[in-house]
């Protein structure tokens, strides 16, 4: 791919008056129904390995977000109410980055996902601030990211991931880092690799950070999943001694789920983090 093609494949901000042709009509209808102009990002068709993402537009206002897809002739394929977004997934694998949002909207429960070149992920910082900022109200004068000294001694990569996971004003109340493991599959001669992960608790969110598992994404990938505590219905650790596995299951009030697997020996450490969840909002078993 030449340099011109590379630059043309990067996302860019645009005004509704300059919307690309496939999205112009649908975006105009959305803008008429909302007060004030939206922030719009055009994401060209993006390919990562064998995965191909069609061109999309993400448009958001102060309280709502819409995803328009070129594969649907530029129509709106998902709408979300920002205050009701229950799961934020932010992932990166070398030059590929994705943002996936789940929650409620005017059409019911919806999922909006966009994939783009990692170079331009800063374009979505204002959207993430709009989504996560209200969970940590206040100006936070003098707030600095915790150094995570102990985690740095264990794994400097995940110490960096932890710092990246915190929004301004967030306090790291508890965390557990699980190294990558190789476990034999049940009733099989084959081994399975479980990716390393970090579960991090703040006063407003439970954050799950996973490294690439070598299948869907390469070993240099990482995924951050942000779950507001107000949306958690349950957080449990299920242990299977026969398989030497523990599964962290996080269920949301709207039916969504997140989680990961670890060795059975790590169950007490994970439960220690969950034990600090606000009892009035979630039951940690």
BALOBA-1460 file (C-alpha; in Angstrom, 3 decimals):
// residues 285
<rec num="1" residu="x" x="0.000" y="0.000" z="0.000"/>
<rec num="2" residu="x" x="1.401" y="3.358" z="-0.998"/>
<rec num="3" residu="x" x="1.626" y="6.369" z="1.267"/>
<rec num="4" residu="x" x="-1.339" y="8.070" z="-0.458"/>
<rec num="5" residu="x" x="-3.550" y="5.018" z="0.096"/>
<rec num="6" residu="x" x="-2.407" y="4.817" z="3.705"/>
<rec num="7" residu="x" x="-3.388" y="8.401" z="4.483"/>
<rec num="8" residu="x" x="-6.719" y="8.091" z="2.665"/>
<rec num="9" residu="x" x="-7.540" y="5.089" z="4.857"/>
<rec num="10" residu="x" x="-7.337" y="7.112" z="8.054"/>
<rec num="11" residu="x" x="-10.464" y="8.394" z="9.830"/>
<rec num="12" residu="x" x="-11.185" y="12.106" z="9.696"/>
<rec num="13" residu="x" x="-13.505" y="14.667" z="11.222"/>
<rec num="14" residu="x" x="-16.002" y="16.365" z="8.940"/>
<rec num="15" residu="x" x="-18.974" y="18.703" z="9.152"/>
<rec num="16" residu="x" x="-22.486" y="17.440" z="8.278"/>
<rec num="17" residu="x" x="-22.508" y="19.719" z="5.220"/>
<rec num="18" residu="x" x="-19.465" y="17.865" z="3.852"/>
<rec num="19" residu="x" x="-20.726" y="14.335" z="4.558"/>
<rec num="20" residu="x" x="-19.605" y="11.609" z="2.130"/>
<rec num="21" residu="x" x="-22.300" y="10.817" z="-0.441"/>
<rec num="22" residu="x" x="-23.591" y="7.483" z="0.947"/>
<rec num="23" residu="x" x="-24.257" y="9.047" z="4.368"/>
<rec num="24" residu="x" x="-25.479" y="12.508" z="3.391"/>
<rec num="25" residu="x" x="-29.236" y="11.936" z="3.413"/>
<rec num="26" residu="x" x="-29.401" y="9.874" z="6.635"/>
<rec num="27" residu="x" x="-27.105" y="12.286" z="8.465"/>
<rec num="28" residu="x" x="-29.191" y="15.270" z="7.354"/>
<rec num="29" residu="x" x="-32.339" y="13.645" z="8.779"/>
<rec num="30" residu="x" x="-30.580" y="12.938" z="12.071"/>
<rec num="31" residu="x" x="-29.277" y="16.503" z="12.323"/>
<rec num="32" residu="x" x="-32.749" y="17.960" z="11.793"/>
<rec num="33" residu="x" x="-34.087" y="15.983" z="14.756"/>
<rec num="34" residu="x" x="-31.286" y="16.921" z="17.160"/>
<rec num="35" residu="x" x="-30.398" y="20.290" z="18.696"/>
<rec num="36" residu="x" x="-27.017" y="21.574" z="17.644"/>
<rec num="37" residu="x" x="-24.522" y="20.148" z="15.134"/>
<rec num="38" residu="x" x="-23.028" y="16.695" z="15.768"/>
<rec num="39" residu="x" x="-19.408" y="15.666" z="15.958"/>
<rec num="40" residu="x" x="-18.843" y="13.409" z="12.952"/>
<rec num="41" residu="x" x="-16.015" y="11.003" z="12.144"/>
<rec num="42" residu="x" x="-15.753" y="9.285" z="8.786"/>
<rec num="43" residu="x" x="-14.068" y="5.870" z="8.985"/>
<rec num="44" residu="x" x="-13.031" y="4.471" z="5.593"/>
<rec num="45" residu="x" x="-13.188" y="0.789" z="4.777"/>
<rec num="46" residu="x" x="-10.659" y="-0.919" z="7.034"/>
<rec num="47" residu="x" x="-9.001" y="-4.315" z="6.610"/>
<rec num="48" residu="x" x="-7.146" y="-6.216" z="9.327"/>
<rec num="49" residu="x" x="-5.840" y="-9.666" z="8.403"/>
<rec num="50" residu="x" x="-8.928" y="-11.474" z="7.033"/>
<rec num="51" residu="x" x="-11.370" y="-9.097" z="8.700"/>
<rec num="52" residu="x" x="-12.923" y="-6.339" z="6.586"/>
<rec num="53" residu="x" x="-14.921" y="-3.467" z="8.075"/>
<rec num="54" residu="x" x="-17.070" y="-1.394" z="5.750"/>
<rec num="55" residu="x" x="-16.886" y="2.398" z="5.723"/>
<rec num="56" residu="x" x="-18.836" y="3.940" z="8.588"/>
<rec num="57" residu="x" x="-19.724" y="7.303" z="10.094"/>
<rec num="58" residu="x" x="-19.965" y="7.848" z="13.843"/>
<rec num="59" residu="x" x="-22.000" y="10.943" z="14.764"/>
<rec num="60" residu="x" x="-22.727" y="12.038" z="18.299"/>
<rec num="61" residu="x" x="-24.473" y="14.832" z="20.134"/>
<rec num="62" residu="x" x="-24.454" y="15.653" z="23.849"/>
<rec num="63" residu="x" x="-26.822" y="12.789" z="24.660"/>
<rec num="64" residu="x" x="-26.990" y="10.464" z="21.665"/>
<rec num="65" residu="x" x="-24.805" y="8.564" z="19.188"/>
<rec num="66" residu="x" x="-25.593" y="7.136" z="15.767"/>
<rec num="67" residu="x" x="-23.659" y="4.701" z="13.571"/>
<rec num="68" residu="x" x="-24.137" y="4.878" z="9.806"/>
<rec num="69" residu="x" x="-22.849" y="2.049" z="7.591"/>
<rec num="70" residu="x" x="-21.935" y="2.154" z="3.920"/>
<rec num="71" residu="x" x="-22.824" y="-1.555" z="3.707"/>
<rec num="72" residu="x" x="-26.422" y="-0.488" z="4.493"/>
<rec num="73" residu="x" x="-26.349" y="2.266" z="1.821"/>
<rec num="74" residu="x" x="-25.394" y="4.845" z="4.442"/>
<rec num="75" residu="x" x="-28.388" y="4.171" z="6.688"/>
<rec num="76" residu="x" x="-28.361" y="4.306" z="10.480"/>
<rec num="77" residu="x" x="-27.629" y="0.818" z="11.814"/>
<rec num="78" residu="x" x="-27.382" y="1.618" z="15.546"/>
<rec num="79" residu="x" x="-28.440" y="4.399" z="17.904"/>
<rec num="80" residu="x" x="-27.398" y="4.718" z="21.536"/>
<rec num="81" residu="x" x="-28.343" y="7.021" z="24.383"/>
<rec num="82" residu="x" x="-24.960" y="8.012" z="25.847"/>
<rec num="83" residu="x" x="-26.146" y="7.943" z="29.465"/>
<rec num="84" residu="x" x="-27.314" y="4.340" z="28.970"/>
<rec num="85" residu="x" x="-24.152" y="2.854" z="27.445"/>
<rec num="86" residu="x" x="-23.439" y="-0.191" z="29.622"/>
<rec num="87" residu="x" x="-20.258" y="-1.530" z="28.005"/>
<rec num="88" residu="x" x="-17.342" y="0.174" z="26.305"/>
<rec num="89" residu="x" x="-14.746" y="-1.967" z="24.541"/>
<rec num="90" residu="x" x="-11.595" y="-0.325" z="23.270"/>
<rec num="91" residu="x" x="-9.093" y="-2.578" z="21.518"/>
<rec num="92" residu="x" x="-5.916" y="-2.258" z="19.520"/>
<rec num="93" residu="x" x="-3.792" y="-4.685" z="17.520"/>
<rec num="94" residu="x" x="-0.803" y="-2.960" z="15.962"/>
<rec num="95" residu="x" x="-2.260" y="-0.578" z="13.319"/>
<rec num="96" residu="x" x="-5.848" y="-1.687" z="13.845"/>
<rec num="97" residu="x" x="-8.069" y="-0.209" z="16.563"/>
<rec num="98" residu="x" x="-11.744" y="-0.730" z="17.308"/>
<rec num="99" residu="x" x="-14.361" y="0.842" z="19.540"/>
<rec num="100" residu="x" x="-17.501" y="-1.067" z="20.462"/>
<rec num="101" residu="x" x="-20.371" y="0.338" z="22.507"/>
<rec num="102" residu="x" x="-23.378" y="-1.515" z="23.911"/>
<rec num="103" residu="x" x="-26.418" y="-0.121" z="25.636"/>
<rec num="104" residu="x" x="-29.945" y="1.163" z="25.236"/>
<rec num="105" residu="x" x="-31.193" y="3.551" z="22.600"/>
<rec num="106" residu="x" x="-34.411" y="4.817" z="21.046"/>
<rec num="107" residu="x" x="-34.740" y="1.517" z="19.143"/>
<rec num="108" residu="x" x="-33.956" y="-0.665" z="22.153"/>
<rec num="109" residu="x" x="-30.696" y="-2.423" z="22.984"/>
<rec num="110" residu="x" x="-28.021" y="-1.777" z="20.361"/>
<rec num="111" residu="x" x="-24.346" y="-2.340" z="19.592"/>
<rec num="112" residu="x" x="-22.180" y="0.089" z="17.647"/>
<rec num="113" residu="x" x="-18.709" y="-0.921" z="16.481"/>
<rec num="114" residu="x" x="-16.202" y="0.881" z="14.310"/>
<rec num="115" residu="x" x="-12.723" y="-0.233" z="13.172"/>
<rec num="116" residu="x" x="-10.028" y="2.162" z="12.029"/>
<rec num="117" residu="x" x="-6.310" y="2.881" z="11.746"/>
<rec num="118" residu="x" x="-4.655" y="3.162" z="15.169"/>
<rec num="119" residu="x" x="-2.886" y="6.364" z="14.164"/>
<rec num="120" residu="x" x="-6.149" y="8.299" z="14.506"/>
<rec num="121" residu="x" x="-7.562" y="6.837" z="17.701"/>
<rec num="122" residu="x" x="-7.147" y="10.248" z="19.380"/>
<rec num="123" residu="x" x="-10.177" y="11.396" z="17.353"/>
<rec num="124" residu="x" x="-12.359" y="9.334" z="19.686"/>
<rec num="125" residu="x" x="-10.916" y="10.724" z="22.935"/>
<rec num="126" residu="x" x="-13.698" y="13.354" z="23.214"/>
<rec num="127" residu="x" x="-16.344" y="10.641" z="22.846"/>
<rec num="128" residu="x" x="-14.735" y="8.480" z="25.541"/>
<rec num="129" residu="x" x="-14.530" y="11.511" z="27.814"/>
<rec num="130" residu="x" x="-18.214" y="12.203" z="27.207"/>
<rec num="131" residu="x" x="-19.095" y="8.596" z="28.047"/>
<rec num="132" residu="x" x="-16.832" y="8.067" z="31.061"/>
<rec num="133" residu="x" x="-16.408" y="11.579" z="32.446"/>
<rec num="134" residu="x" x="-19.821" y="11.744" z="34.202"/>
<rec num="135" residu="x" x="-18.859" y="8.638" z="36.174"/>
<rec num="136" residu="x" x="-16.128" y="10.721" z="37.860"/>
<rec num="137" residu="x" x="-17.779" y="14.120" z="38.433"/>
<rec num="138" residu="x" x="-15.705" y="17.118" z="39.406"/>
<rec num="139" residu="x" x="-12.740" y="19.047" z="38.039"/>
<rec num="140" residu="x" x="-10.103" y="16.785" z="39.695"/>
<rec num="141" residu="x" x="-7.446" y="19.469" z="40.254"/>
<rec num="142" residu="x" x="-4.039" y="17.948" z="40.789"/>
<rec num="143" residu="x" x="-5.153" y="14.442" z="39.816"/>
<rec num="144" residu="x" x="-2.340" y="12.306" z="38.417"/>
<rec num="145" residu="x" x="-2.339" y="8.763" z="37.119"/>
<rec num="146" residu="x" x="-1.217" y="6.289" z="39.819"/>
<rec num="147" residu="x" x="2.225" y="4.818" z="39.089"/>
<rec num="148" residu="x" x="1.202" y="1.175" z="39.774"/>
<rec num="149" residu="x" x="4.683" y="0.441" z="41.129"/>
<rec num="150" residu="x" x="3.891" y="-3.098" z="42.270"/>
<rec num="151" residu="x" x="2.268" y="-3.961" z="38.958"/>
<rec num="152" residu="x" x="5.237" y="-2.463" z="37.102"/>
<rec num="153" residu="x" x="7.531" y="-4.915" z="38.888"/>
<rec num="154" residu="x" x="5.269" y="-7.793" z="37.833"/>
<rec num="155" residu="x" x="4.522" y="-6.764" z="34.271"/>
<rec num="156" residu="x" x="5.422" y="-3.351" z="32.867"/>
<rec num="157" residu="x" x="3.040" y="-3.817" z="29.910"/>
<rec num="158" residu="x" x="0.022" y="-4.244" z="32.140"/>
<rec num="159" residu="x" x="1.146" y="-1.364" z="34.335"/>
<rec num="160" residu="x" x="0.954" y="0.768" z="31.194"/>
<rec num="161" residu="x" x="-2.423" y="-0.764" z="30.326"/>
<rec num="162" residu="x" x="-3.701" y="0.060" z="33.822"/>
<rec num="163" residu="x" x="-2.623" y="3.684" z="33.564"/>
<rec num="164" residu="x" x="-4.312" y="3.941" z="30.164"/>
<rec num="165" residu="x" x="-7.518" y="2.503" z="31.667"/>
<rec num="166" residu="x" x="-8.039" y="5.256" z="34.239"/>
<rec num="167" residu="x" x="-10.149" y="8.307" z="33.490"/>
<rec num="168" residu="x" x="-9.328" y="11.607" z="35.267"/>
<rec num="169" residu="x" x="-10.497" y="11.374" z="38.860"/>
<rec num="170" residu="x" x="-10.458" y="7.569" z="38.998"/>
<rec num="171" residu="x" x="-8.892" y="5.819" z="41.991"/>
<rec num="172" residu="x" x="-7.447" y="2.322" z="41.640"/>
<rec num="173" residu="x" x="-9.149" y="0.619" z="44.597"/>
<rec num="174" residu="x" x="-8.097" y="-2.954" z="43.830"/>
<rec num="175" residu="x" x="-6.604" y="-4.982" z="41.000"/>
<rec num="176" residu="x" x="-5.409" y="-8.456" z="40.058"/>
<rec num="177" residu="x" x="-3.131" y="-9.334" z="37.175"/>
<rec num="178" residu="x" x="-3.224" y="-12.879" z="35.803"/>
<rec num="179" residu="x" x="-0.319" y="-14.122" z="33.648"/>
<rec num="180" residu="x" x="-0.883" y="-16.045" z="30.437"/>
<rec num="181" residu="x" x="-1.379" y="-19.768" z="31.001"/>
<rec num="182" residu="x" x="-1.200" y="-22.991" z="29.033"/>
<rec num="183" residu="x" x="-3.837" y="-25.474" z="30.172"/>
<rec num="184" residu="x" x="-4.701" y="-28.836" z="28.702"/>
<rec num="185" residu="x" x="-8.105" y="-28.946" z="27.095"/>
<rec num="186" residu="x" x="-10.574" y="-31.291" z="28.826"/>
<rec num="187" residu="x" x="-10.376" y="-34.857" z="27.480"/>
<rec num="188" residu="x" x="-7.845" y="-33.841" z="24.864"/>
<rec num="189" residu="x" x="-4.129" y="-34.105" z="24.134"/>
<rec num="190" residu="x" x="-4.093" y="-30.457" z="23.032"/>
<rec num="191" residu="x" x="-3.105" y="-27.455" z="25.113"/>
<rec num="192" residu="x" x="-4.897" y="-24.133" z="25.187"/>
<rec num="193" residu="x" x="-3.401" y="-20.723" z="25.867"/>
<rec num="194" residu="x" x="-5.364" y="-18.431" z="28.174"/>
<rec num="195" residu="x" x="-4.399" y="-14.791" z="27.626"/>
<rec num="196" residu="x" x="-3.062" y="-12.648" z="30.446"/>
<rec num="197" residu="x" x="-5.535" y="-10.180" z="31.903"/>
<rec num="198" residu="x" x="-5.994" y="-7.465" z="34.496"/>
<rec num="199" residu="x" x="-9.158" y="-6.810" z="36.474"/>
<rec num="200" residu="x" x="-9.171" y="-3.284" z="37.911"/>
<rec num="201" residu="x" x="-11.739" y="-1.737" z="40.238"/>
<rec num="202" residu="x" x="-12.313" y="2.011" z="40.594"/>
<rec num="203" residu="x" x="-14.992" y="3.881" z="42.514"/>
<rec num="204" residu="x" x="-17.235" y="3.909" z="39.405"/>
<rec num="205" residu="x" x="-16.108" y="1.178" z="37.011"/>
<rec num="206" residu="x" x="-14.869" y="-2.370" z="36.749"/>
<rec num="207" residu="x" x="-12.245" y="-2.537" z="34.001"/>
<rec num="208" residu="x" x="-11.097" y="-5.742" z="32.326"/>
<rec num="209" residu="x" x="-7.910" y="-5.641" z="30.233"/>
<rec num="210" residu="x" x="-6.979" y="-8.674" z="28.096"/>
<rec num="211" residu="x" x="-3.975" y="-9.249" z="25.923"/>
<rec num="212" residu="x" x="-4.315" y="-10.828" z="22.476"/>
<rec num="213" residu="x" x="-5.204" y="-14.509" z="22.527"/>
<rec num="214" residu="x" x="-3.301" y="-15.446" z="19.357"/>
<rec num="215" residu="x" x="-6.515" y="-16.433" z="17.540"/>
<rec num="216" residu="x" x="-8.826" y="-13.478" z="16.922"/>
<rec num="217" residu="x" x="-5.986" y="-11.009" z="17.487"/>
<rec num="218" residu="x" x="-2.211" y="-11.299" z="17.538"/>
<rec num="219" residu="x" x="-0.022" y="-11.398" z="20.648"/>
<rec num="220" residu="x" x="0.504" y="-7.627" z="20.508"/>
<rec num="221" residu="x" x="-3.200" y="-6.844" z="20.856"/>
<rec num="222" residu="x" x="-4.937" y="-5.560" z="23.970"/>
<rec num="223" residu="x" x="-8.591" y="-4.969" z="24.788"/>
<rec num="224" residu="x" x="-10.019" y="-2.679" z="27.485"/>
<rec num="225" residu="x" x="-13.613" y="-3.317" z="28.622"/>
<rec num="226" residu="x" x="-15.173" y="-0.616" z="30.823"/>
<rec num="227" residu="x" x="-18.249" y="-1.581" z="32.856"/>
<rec num="228" residu="x" x="-19.990" y="1.037" z="35.033"/>
<rec num="229" residu="x" x="-20.726" y="-0.328" z="38.494"/>
<rec num="230" residu="x" x="-24.263" y="1.026" z="38.268"/>
<rec num="231" residu="x" x="-24.926" y="-1.372" z="35.362"/>
<rec num="232" residu="x" x="-23.446" y="-4.520" z="36.947"/>
<rec num="233" residu="x" x="-26.025" y="-7.114" z="37.962"/>
<rec num="234" residu="x" x="-23.590" y="-9.768" z="39.212"/>
<rec num="235" residu="x" x="-19.898" y="-10.565" z="39.320"/>
<rec num="236" residu="x" x="-18.978" y="-14.179" z="40.052"/>
<rec num="237" residu="x" x="-16.012" y="-16.524" z="39.901"/>
<rec num="238" residu="x" x="-16.979" y="-20.054" z="38.887"/>
<rec num="239" residu="x" x="-14.367" y="-22.731" z="39.625"/>
<rec num="240" residu="x" x="-14.008" y="-26.082" z="37.860"/>
<rec num="241" residu="x" x="-11.372" y="-28.063" z="39.831"/>
<rec num="242" residu="x" x="-11.459" y="-30.941" z="37.350"/>
<rec num="243" residu="x" x="-10.385" y="-28.593" z="34.552"/>
<rec num="244" residu="x" x="-8.169" y="-26.422" z="36.782"/>
<rec num="245" residu="x" x="-10.054" y="-23.352" z="35.589"/>
<rec num="246" residu="x" x="-11.829" y="-20.371" z="37.076"/>
<rec num="247" residu="x" x="-14.160" y="-18.220" z="35.019"/>
<rec num="248" residu="x" x="-14.887" y="-14.607" z="35.845"/>
<rec num="249" residu="x" x="-18.447" y="-13.821" z="34.756"/>
<rec num="250" residu="x" x="-19.693" y="-10.241" z="34.714"/>
<rec num="251" residu="x" x="-23.383" y="-9.813" z="33.952"/>
<rec num="252" residu="x" x="-24.994" y="-6.486" z="33.166"/>
<rec num="253" residu="x" x="-28.500" y="-5.391" z="34.049"/>
<rec num="254" residu="x" x="-29.441" y="-5.134" z="30.380"/>
<rec num="255" residu="x" x="-28.419" y="-8.732" z="29.673"/>
<rec num="256" residu="x" x="-24.887" y="-8.141" z="28.397"/>
<rec num="257" residu="x" x="-21.916" y="-10.161" z="29.636"/>
<rec num="258" residu="x" x="-18.146" y="-9.966" z="29.869"/>
<rec num="259" residu="x" x="-15.505" y="-12.147" z="31.454"/>
<rec num="260" residu="x" x="-12.383" y="-14.248" z="31.065"/>
<rec num="261" residu="x" x="-10.751" y="-17.469" z="32.248"/>
<rec num="262" residu="x" x="-7.902" y="-18.086" z="34.683"/>
<rec num="263" residu="x" x="-6.374" y="-20.939" z="36.650"/>
<rec num="264" residu="x" x="-8.412" y="-22.290" z="39.554"/>
<rec num="265" residu="x" x="-5.664" y="-21.199" z="41.958"/>
<rec num="266" residu="x" x="-6.331" y="-17.545" z="41.060"/>
<rec num="267" residu="x" x="-9.968" y="-17.630" z="42.156"/>
<rec num="268" residu="x" x="-9.317" y="-16.262" z="45.692"/>
<rec num="269" residu="x" x="-7.323" y="-13.288" z="44.350"/>
<rec num="270" residu="x" x="-10.031" y="-12.402" z="41.836"/>
<rec num="271" residu="x" x="-12.725" y="-12.758" z="44.506"/>
<rec num="272" residu="x" x="-10.728" y="-10.420" z="46.742"/>
<rec num="273" residu="x" x="-11.106" y="-7.693" z="44.104"/>
<rec num="274" residu="x" x="-14.819" y="-8.418" z="43.656"/>
<rec num="275" residu="x" x="-15.368" y="-8.338" z="47.422"/>
<rec num="276" residu="x" x="-14.787" y="-4.568" z="47.313"/>
<rec num="277" residu="x" x="-17.670" y="-3.983" z="44.901"/>
<rec num="278" residu="x" x="-20.489" y="-1.876" z="46.402"/>
<rec num="279" residu="x" x="-22.855" y="-4.434" z="47.924"/>
<rec num="280" residu="x" x="-25.867" y="-2.266" z="47.155"/>
<rec num="281" residu="x" x="-25.212" y="-2.522" z="43.452"/>
<rec num="282" residu="x" x="-23.848" y="-5.975" z="42.805"/>
<rec num="283" residu="x" x="-23.472" y="-9.345" z="44.464"/>
<rec num="284" residu="x" x="-19.985" y="-10.838" z="44.188"/>
<rec num="285" residu="x" x="-20.031" y="-14.607" z="44.658"/>
